Amino acid sequence: MPISPALLAILACPLCRTDVKLTADETGLKCGTCHRVYPIKDDIPVMIVDEAVVEPGRAVKA
């Protein structure tokens, strides 16, 4: 089951508070500011900074 548009509209990066967008492969939620990708496990977004990975080739902004 994909992430509902209503849930996606209220989710934000817990680190920088920027809106997140669904990744192209729909396996994560990406922050456009700090470039972290939060995983989606069993259809549940894991919005924990330590669980996120920084998009390869991007500098980390904290």
N, C-alpha and C positions, 0 to 999 in steps of 0.2 A: 504494500500500500504506500503510495507516494506521500510526501509531506503536503498537507493541505495548504492552499493559498492563504487561508486565514491564519494558520500557525506561522507560516513563513513571513507574513506581514508584521508579526510582533516580535520575531526573534532578532537579536542583535549580538554582536561579538561581545563576550563578557570582558574582554581586555580593553577595547577602545570604544565600545558602544556604537559601532557602525553597523548598519543593516547588513545582513548576510544574504547571499544568493546561492541557489542550488547549483552544484557543479554540473558540468556537461554530462557526466556519467551517472549523475544522481546518487552518488555514494557519500556525498559530503556537502557541507555548507561553507562557502568561502567568504571571507571578509575582504572587501576591496581596499581597505586602508592598511591593515597590518599583514595581509596576505596569508593569514592562517586558514587552514581548512579543517573544520570540525567534522568528525566522522558521523555517519548515520548507521547505527547498529540496531538490527531488528526493528526497523522503521522508526527508531527513536533518535533524535538528534542529541549527540553527546556534547553539550556546550560547556566543556571544562577545558581551560587553557592548557593544562598539562597533557590532555588527550589530543590536542590539535597538532598538526604538522604545518610548518611554514612551506609555502609553495616554493619549489626549487627555483633557484636563480633570483630570488627576491630578498631584499634587505629587510630585516626585522625592525619595525617601529614599535617602541614600547610606550 
